[in-house]
Amino acid sequence: MSERPISRRTLLVGATWVATATAAPRYSAVAAPAERLQAPADRIPVAFILDDSATVIDFAGPWEVFQDAMVGSHPGFELFTVAPRKVIQTTGNSTPKETGMTLTVDHVFPDAPQPRIVVIGAQSGIEDPMKLDWIRRMAPRADVVMSVCTGAFVLASTGLIDGLSATTHHDFYDAFEKSFPKVKLLRGRRFVDNGKFVSAGGLTSGIDASLHIISRYFGDSSAKDTSLYMEHNSNEWRSGMRS
């Protein structure tokens, strides 16, 4: 097994949660619950939780999906960002600080509105009490709370998916199982849908999980149209699709 340098995700999940160097698996999706989500008359609010060291594609991929989804000639979703502070820095340059883009968010947790969808990508502050409390307070009135990549560590830290199935980036399967024994880890899955709680694997998996959520609101044709507009050559957002 070849040695692998410490990655930004290794740093994000902390010194006690160490990544294992494994080959990337083939992914499959887990069939979604049969029920459709009821779309409101207005745009569906989507909150993207950010923090320092946020992995860009984990939130930018789903952001693009929800941004591009149309209901007739109108956007179907209203997007906003929320974080512990107004300015955060993403991952980026390979420097000791791993600094990337500097972003000004829309809301800090105390003043963030109630969303219908919450998206949590890989980021620092996995056990931030303010962050975890906000997710717990928003979850009952949200339709979907979705993690991407090691954002699953944040979601699992809330205790909301105890007794449920989830997935995460393949480098962190063992660490996740060890840290959250009450959550059933499903390996080799593109995403896992428990109804309210959806977890995606690493990086681009968040795009397919987001398209899957669109299909639950507006049907497969809407998700397909969004995928085609994005030139995203994948059908893995379809319920039960196997790669």
KAQUIJO-V471577 format. One record per pair of residues at least 24 apart in sequence whose C-alpha atoms are under 10 Angstrom apart, sorted by sequence separation. I is the first residue (numbers start at 1). GAP is how many residues later the second one is. D is the distance in Angstrom with one decimal. If there is no record, write none. Layout:
# KAQUIJO-V471577
((I	GAP	D) (I	GAP	D))
This chain:
# KAQUIJO-V471577
((81	24	5.3) (82	24	6.0) (83	24	6.6) (84	24	5.4) (85	24	8.2) (109	24	9.3) (110	24	8.2) (114	24	6.2) (115	24	8.8) (116	24	9.8) (117	24	9.4) (118	24	7.5) (126	24	9.2) (131	24	10.0) (132	24	9.6) (134	24	9.6) (136	24	7.3) (152	24	8.4) (156	24	6.9) (159	24	9.0) (167	24	6.7) (168	24	9.4) (208	24	9.1) (211	24	9.5) (212	24	8.5) (213	24	8.5) (215	24	9.0) (80	25	7.9) (81	25	5.2) (82	25	4.7) (83	25	5.0) (84	25	6.0) (109	25	6.6) (113	25	9.0) (114	25	9.1) (116	25	7.0) (117	25	5.8) (118	25	8.6) (119	25	8.5) (120	25	7.9) (121	25	8.5) (122	25	8.2) (126	25	8.0) (132	25	7.3) (133	25	7.6) (135	25	9.1) (166	25	7.9) (167	25	6.4) (207	25	8.8) (211	25	9.1) (212	25	4.7) (213	25	9.7) (80	26	6.1) (81	26	6.3) (82	26	5.3) (83	26	6.1) (84	26	8.8) (109	26	9.5) (112	26	9.9) (115	26	7.9) (116	26	4.3) (117	26	5.9) (118	26	6.4) (119	26	6.2) (120	26	6.1) (121	26	5.8) (122	26	6.6) (123	26	9.5) (124	26	9.9) (126	26	9.4) (127	26	8.7) (128	26	8.8) (132	26	5.5) (150	26	8.8) (153	26	8.5) (156	26	9.1) (166	26	5.7) (167	26	9.7) (208	26	7.9) (211	26	5.7) (212	26	6.2) (213	26	10.0) (43	27	10.0) (79	27	9.7) (80	27	7.8) (81	27	8.4) (82	27	6.2) (83	27	9.6) (114	27	7.7) (115	27	6.1) (116	27	5.2) (117	27	4.9) (118	27	4.6) (119	27	4.9) (120	27	4.6) (121	27	4.6) (122	27	5.8) (123	27	7.6) (124	27	9.2) (126	27	6.6) (127	27	6.8) (131	27	9.1) (132	27	9.2) (153	27	8.4) (156	27	7.5) (165	27	7.0) (166	27	8.0) (207	27	9.7) (208	27	8.0) (209	27	8.5) (210	27	7.8) (211	27	8.2) (212	27	7.2) (43	28	9.2) (81	28	9.8) (82	28	9.5) (114	28	7.7) (115	28	8.5) (116	28	6.6) (117	28	5.8) (118	28	5.9) (119	28	5.8) (120	28	6.1) (121	28	6.2) (122	28	4.8) (123	28	6.7) (126	28	4.9) (127	28	9.7) (129	28	9.8) (132	28	10.0) (164	28	9.9) (165	28	8.2) (166	28	8.3) (208	28	6.1) (209	28	5.9) (82	29	9.0) (83	29	9.0) (115	29	9.2) (116	29	8.4) (117	29	7.5) (118	29	8.2) (119	29	7.5) (120	29	8.7) (121	29	6.7) (122	29	4.3) (125	29	8.1) (126	29	8.6) (127	29	9.9) (128	29	9.5) (129	29	9.2) (164	29	9.8) (165	29	7.2) (207	29	9.6) (208	29	4.5) (209	29	9.0) (82	30	6.6) (115	30	9.6) (120	30	8.8) (121	30	4.4) (122	30	7.9) (123	30	9.6) (124	30	9.1) (126	30	9.5) (127	30	6.6) (164	30	7.2) (172	30	9.8) (207	30	8.1) (208	30	8.2) (209	30	9.9) (43	31	8.8) (44	31	9.2) (45	31	9.0) (46	31	6.8) (47	31	8.7) (48	31	7.6) (49	31	8.9) (50	31	6.8) (51	31	8.5) (52	31	8.9) (81	31	8.6) (82	31	9.3) (91	31	9.9) (120	31	5.3) (121	31	7.8) (122	31	8.4) (123	31	8.5) (126	31	7.4) (127	31	8.4) (166	31	8.6) (167	31	8.9) (168	31	7.0) (169	31	8.1) (170	31	7.1) (171	31	9.0) (205	31	8.9) (206	31	9.6) (43	32	7.0) (44	32	6.3) (45	32	5.8) (46	32	6.0) (47	32	6.2) (48	32	6.3) (49	32	6.0) (50	32	6.1) (51	32	5.7) (52	32	9.3) (80	32	9.0) (91	32	8.8) (119	32	8.7) (120	32	7.7) (121	32	9.6) (122	32	8.3) (126	32	9.6) (165	32	9.2) (166	32	7.5) (167	32	5.8) (168	32	6.2) (169	32	4.8) (170	32	7.1) (205	32	8.9) (42	33	9.5) (43	33	5.0) (44	33	4.4) (45	33	4.6) (46	33	4.9) (47	33	5.2) (48	33	4.7) (49	33	5.1) (50	33	5.0) (51	33	6.8) (52	33	9.4) (56	33	10.0) (80	33	9.3) (90	33	8.3) (120	33	9.6) (121	33	8.7) (161	33	9.1) (164	33	8.8) (165	33	9.1) (166	33	5.6) (167	33	6.2) (168	33	4.4) (169	33	4.3) (42	34	7.8) (43	34	4.6) (44	34	5.7) (45	34	5.9) (46	34	6.3) (47	34	5.6) (48	34	6.1) (49	34	5.7) (50	34	8.0) (51	34	8.0) (54	34	8.4) (55	34	9.7) (56	34	6.5) (90	34	9.7) (120	34	7.5) (121	34	9.7) (165	34	8.7) (166	34	8.0) (167	34	5.8) (168	34	6.3) (169	34	7.8) (41	35	9.5) (42	35	8.3) (43	35	5.6) (44	35	8.2) (45	35	7.6) (46	35	8.4) (47	35	6.7) (48	35	8.4) (49	35	8.9) (50	35	9.3) (51	35	9.6) (52	35	8.6) (53	35	8.0) (54	35	7.2) (55	35	6.1) (56	35	6.9) (80	35	9.0) (120	35	7.5) (161	35	9.8) (166	35	9.1) (167	35	9.1) (168	35	9.7) (40	36	9.5) (42	36	9.0) (43	36	9.2) (47	36	9.9) (51	36	8.7) (52	36	5.0) (53	36	6.0) (54	36	4.6) (55	36	5.6) (56	36	8.3) (79	36	9.1) (82	36	10.0) (119	36	9.8) (161	36	7.3) (169	36	9.2) (39	37	9.0) (50	37	9.7) (51	37	5.9) (52	37	4.9) (53	37	4.4) (54	37	5.8) (55	37	8.3) (78	37	9.3) (81	37	9.8) (160	37	8.5) (161	37	9.7) (168	37	9.5) (50	38	7.6) (51	38	7.3) (52	38	5.7) (53	38	4.6) (54	38	9.3) (78	38	9.9) (79	38	9.5) (80	38	9.9) (81	38	9.5) (50	39	9.2) (51	39	7.7) (52	39	7.7) (53	39	8.3) (77	39	9.7) (12	40	9.5) (50	40	8.7) (77	40	9.6) (12	41	7.4) (84	41	9.0) (11	42	9.2) (12	42	8.9) (149	42	9.9) (155	42	9.0) (12	43	9.8) (148	43	8.8) (155	43	9.9) (9	44	8.9) (53	44	9.0) (56	44	9.0) (84	44	8.7) (147	44	9.5) (155	44	8.8) (8	45	7.8) (9	45	9.5) (53	45	7.2) (54	45	9.8) (55	45	9.4) (56	45	8.7) (146	45	9.8) (147	45	9.9) (191	45	9.1) (8	46	9.5) (9	46	8.5) (52	46	9.6) (53	46	7.2) (54	46	9.2) (84	46	7.5) (122	46	9.9) (146	46	9.6) (152	46	9.4) (190	46	7.6) (191	46	8.6) (193	46	9.2) (8	47	8.5) (52	47	8.6) (53	47	8.0) (54	47	9.6) (83	47	9.6) (84	47	7.0) (122	47	9.7) (146	47	9.0) (152	47	6.5) (190	47	8.6) (192	47	10.0) (52	48	9.5) (53	48	9.5) (83	48	7.8) (151	48	8.5) (152	48	8.0) (191	48	9.9) (192	48	9.8) (52	49	9.9) (82	49	9.5) (144	49	9.5) (145	49	10.0) (150	49	9.6) (151	49	8.9) (152	49	8.7) (191	49	9.9) (52	50	9.2) (144	50	9.3) (145	50	9.2) (146	50	8.3) (147	50	8.2) (148	50	8.8) (149	50	7.9) (150	50	9.1) (151	50	9.4) (152	50	10.0) (52	51	9.5) (144	51	7.2) (145	51	6.1) (146	51	5.9) (147	51	6.5) (148	51	6.0) (149	51	6.1) (150	51	8.1) (151	51	9.3) (190	51	9.2) (51	52	9.7) (143	52	8.3) (144	52	4.4) (145	52	5.0) (146	52	4.6) (147	52	4.7) (148	52	4.7) (149	52	4.9) (150	52	7.4) (190	52	8.9) (50	53	9.4) (143	53	5.7) (144	53	5.7) (145	53	6.2) (146	53	5.4) (147	53	6.0) (148	53	6.1) (149	53	4.0) (150	53	9.2) (189	53	9.0) (190	53	8.8) (51	54	9.6) (142	54	7.7) (143	54	8.5) (144	54	6.9) (145	54	8.4) (146	54	7.5) (147	54	8.5) (148	54	6.4) (149	54	5.9) (189	54	9.5) (50	55	8.1) (142	55	9.8) (147	55	9.8) (148	55	6.9) (149	55	8.9) (49	56	9.4) (63	56	9.1) (140	56	9.1) (148	56	8.7) (149	56	7.8) (48	57	9.5) (62	57	8.0) (139	57	8.3) (148	57	7.2) (149	57	7.8) (48	58	9.9) (49	58	9.7) (50	58	9.8) (139	58	9.0) (148	58	5.5) (47	59	9.8) (49	59	9.6) (62	59	9.5) (147	59	8.0) (148	59	9.2) (47	60	9.6) (49	60	9.2) (59	60	7.3) (146	60	8.7) (58	61	8.9) (59	61	7.5) (60	61	9.4) (148	61	8.6) (58	62	8.0) (59	62	5.8) (147	62	9.4) (148	62	9.9) (58	63	4.9) (59	63	8.5) (146	63	8.3) (57	64	8.5) (58	64	6.6) (146	64	8.6) (47	65	8.7) (56	65	8.5) (57	65	9.4) (58	65	9.3) (47	66	8.6) (54	66	9.5) (55	66	6.8) (56	66	8.7) (46	67	10.0) (47	67	8.3) (48	67	9.5) (54	67	6.9) (55	67	5.5) (56	67	9.5) (146	67	9.5) (45	68	8.9) (46	68	9.0) (47	68	5.8) (54	68	5.6) (55	68	6.4) (45	69	7.9) (46	69	5.4) (47	69	7.9) (48	69	8.5) (49	69	7.3) (50	69	9.0) (51	69	9.8) (53	69	7.9) (54	69	4.1) (55	69	9.6) (144	69	8.2) (45	70	4.9) (46	70	6.0) (47	70	6.2) (48	70	6.0) (49	70	6.2) (50	70	7.3) (51	70	9.3) (52	70	9.8) (53	70	5.2) (54	70	6.8) (143	70	9.9) (44	71	7.7) (45	71	5.5) (46	71	4.6) (47	71	4.8) (48	71	4.8) (49	71	5.3) (50	71	7.5) (51	71	8.9) (52	71	6.3) (53	71	5.7) (54	71	9.9) (44	72	6.3) (45	72	6.5) (46	72	5.8) (47	72	6.2) (48	72	6.3) (49	72	7.4) (50	72	8.6) (51	72	5.7) (52	72	5.7) (53	72	9.2) (43	73	9.9) (44	73	7.8) (45	73	8.8) (46	73	7.4) (47	73	8.7) (48	73	8.2) (49	73	9.7) (50	73	6.9) (51	73	6.0) (52	73	7.9) (49	74	9.0) (50	74	8.7) (51	74	6.9) (50	75	9.5) (51	75	9.4) (40	76	9.7) (39	77	9.7) (121	78	9.9) (117	79	9.2) (118	79	9.6) (119	79	9.4) (120	79	9.3) (121	79	9.4) (51	80	9.5) (117	80	9.9) (118	80	10.0) (119	80	9.6) (122	80	9.0) (50	81	9.7) (121	81	9.3) (122	81	8.8) (9	82	9.7) (49	82	8.4) (121	82	8.6) (8	83	7.4) (8	84	9.2) (49	85	10.0) (121	85	8.5) (8	86	9.0) (49	86	9.2) (62	86	9.1) (120	86	9.8) (7	87	9.6) (11	87	9.8) (119	87	9.2) (59	88	9.7) (8	89	10.0) (58	89	8.9) (59	89	8.0) (8	90	7.4) (58	90	5.9) (7	91	9.9) (57	91	9.5) (58	91	7.0) (119	91	9.2) (57	92	10.0) (58	92	9.3) (55	93	9.7) (58	93	8.6) (55	94	9.1) (55	95	9.5) (46	96	9.5) (55	96	9.6) (117	96	9.4) (45	97	9.6) (54	97	9.4) (46	98	9.4) (47	98	9.5) (48	98	9.7) (49	98	9.8) (44	99	9.9) (46	99	9.7) (49	102	9.6) (39	104	9.7) (38	105	8.8) (37	106	7.3) (37	107	9.2) (13	109	8.9) (12	110	7.5) (13	110	8.5) (14	110	8.9) (12	111	6.1) (13	111	7.5) (14	111	9.8) (11	112	9.6) (12	112	5.2) (13	112	8.9) (14	112	8.9) (9	113	7.3) (11	113	8.4) (12	113	7.9) (13	113	7.1) (8	114	9.4) (9	114	8.1) (12	114	7.7) (13	114	9.7) (8	115	9.3) (9	115	9.1) (8	116	9.8) (13	137	7.5) (77	137	9.8) (12	138	8.2) (13	138	9.4) (76	138	9.2) (12	139	9.6) (9	140	9.1) (10	140	9.5) (13	140	7.6) (9	141	7.2) (12	141	9.8) (13	141	9.3) (62	141	10.0) (65	141	9.4) (66	141	9.4) (76	141	9.7) (9	142	10.0) (58	142	9.6) (61	142	8.1) (62	142	8.8) (65	142	6.6) (69	142	8.8) (76	142	9.2) (27	143	9.8) (58	143	9.9) (60	143	9.8) (61	143	6.8) (62	143	9.2) (63	143	9.6) (64	143	8.3) (65	143	8.9) (58	144	7.8) (59	144	8.9) (60	144	9.8) (61	144	8.8) (62	144	5.8) (63	144	8.6) (65	144	9.7) (66	144	7.2) (70	144	9.8) (24	145	9.2) (25	145	7.3) (57	145	9.5) (58	145	5.3) (59	145	9.9) (61	145	6.5) (62	145	5.1) (65	145	6.5) (66	145	8.0) (69	145	7.6) (24	146	6.6) (25	146	9.9) (57	146	5.9) (58	146	7.1) (60	146	9.2) (61	146	5.3) (62	146	8.3) (64	146	9.4) (65	146	6.6) (23	147	8.4) (24	147	8.0) (56	147	8.7) (57	147	7.0) (58	147	8.4) (59	147	7.9) (60	147	8.9) (61	147	9.1) (62	147	8.1) (63	147	8.7) (66	147	9.4) (71	147	7.9) (22	148	7.6) (23	148	8.4) (55	148	8.2) (57	148	9.7) (58	148	6.3) (59	148	9.2) (62	148	5.6) (66	148	7.8) (70	148	9.5) (21	149	9.1) (22	149	6.3) (57	149	8.3) (58	149	8.4) (61	149	8.5) (62	149	8.2) (65	149	8.6) (69	149	9.6) (19	150	9.6) (20	150	8.6) (21	150	6.3) (22	150	9.5) (57	150	8.9) (72	150	9.4) (19	151	8.9) (20	151	5.3) (21	151	9.1) (71	151	7.8) (19	152	5.3) (20	152	6.6) (70	152	7.5) (18	153	8.8) (19	153	5.2) (20	153	8.2) (69	153	7.2) (70	153	9.4) (18	154	7.5) (19	154	8.2) (20	154	7.5) (69	154	7.5) (17	155	8.0) (19	155	7.9) (20	155	8.3) (68	155	10.0) (69	155	9.8) (70	155	8.7) (18	156	8.7) (19	156	6.9) (30	156	9.3) (69	156	8.0) (70	156	7.6) (17	157	8.8) (18	157	6.4) (19	157	9.7) (66	157	9.9) (68	157	9.4) (69	157	5.5) (17	158	5.3) (18	158	9.7) (37	158	9.2) (65	158	8.9) (68	158	6.2) (69	158	8.9) (13	159	9.1) (16	159	8.5) (17	159	7.9) (28	159	9.3) (29	159	8.6) (30	159	6.9) (32	159	9.7) (36	159	9.4) (37	159	9.7) (67	159	9.4) (68	159	8.9) (9	160	9.3) (27	160	8.4) (28	160	6.3) (29	160	5.3) (30	160	7.8) (31	160	9.3) (32	160	7.8) (33	160	7.3) (35	160	8.3) (66	160	8.7) (69	160	9.1) (10	161	9.1) (17	161	8.6) (26	161	9.7) (27	161	4.7) (28	161	4.6) (29	161	4.9) (30	161	6.5) (31	161	7.9) (32	161	5.4) (33	161	7.1) (34	161	9.0) (65	161	6.9) (68	161	7.7) (69	161	9.9) (9	162	9.1) (10	162	8.6) (13	162	9.0) (17	162	7.8) (25	162	8.6) (26	162	6.1) (27	162	4.8) (28	162	5.0) (29	162	5.2) (30	162	5.3) (31	162	7.2) (32	162	7.1) (33	162	6.0) (64	162	9.5) (65	162	7.8) (68	162	7.8) (9	163	8.9) (13	163	9.6) (16	163	9.3) (25	163	5.8) (26	163	8.0) (27	163	5.0) (28	163	7.4) (29	163	6.5) (30	163	6.5) (31	163	9.3) (32	163	7.1) (33	163	9.8) (24	164	8.8) (25	164	8.8) (26	164	8.5) (27	164	8.5) (28	164	9.2) (29	164	8.6) (30	164	9.2) (65	164	9.5) (25	165	9.9) (65	165	7.8) (32	166	9.5) (64	166	8.2) (65	167	9.9) (29	171	9.2) (29	172	9.9) (44	173	9.9) (27	174	8.6) (39	175	10.0) (29	176	9.8) (37	176	8.5) (36	177	9.4) (37	177	9.1) (39	177	9.3) (40	177	9.6) (24	178	10.0) (27	178	9.2) (36	178	10.0) (37	178	9.0) (38	178	8.5) (39	178	5.8) (29	179	9.3) (36	179	8.4) (37	179	5.5) (38	179	6.2) (39	179	7.6) (29	180	8.9) (32	180	8.7) (36	180	4.9) (37	180	4.8) (38	180	8.7) (32	181	9.5) (35	181	7.7) (36	181	6.0) (37	181	8.2) (34	182	8.8) (35	182	9.7) (36	182	8.3) (37	182	9.7) (29	183	9.9) (33	183	9.2) (36	183	8.4) (32	184	8.7) (34	205	9.5) (32	206	8.9) (33	206	8.8) (29	207	6.8) (30	207	9.9) (31	207	8.3) (32	207	5.5) (28	208	7.4) (29	208	7.5) (30	208	9.4) (31	208	4.7) (32	208	7.0) (27	209	8.9) (28	209	9.7) (29	209	7.9) (30	209	6.8) (31	209	3.9) (29	210	6.8) (30	210	5.1) (31	210	7.5) (28	211	9.9) (29	211	5.3) (30	211	7.5) (31	211	9.7) (28	212	7.6) (29	212	5.5) (30	212	8.5) (28	213	6.3) (29	213	6.1) (27	214	9.5) (28	214	4.5) (29	214	8.0) (27	215	7.2) (28	215	5.3) (26	216	9.2) (27	216	5.8) (26	217	6.7))
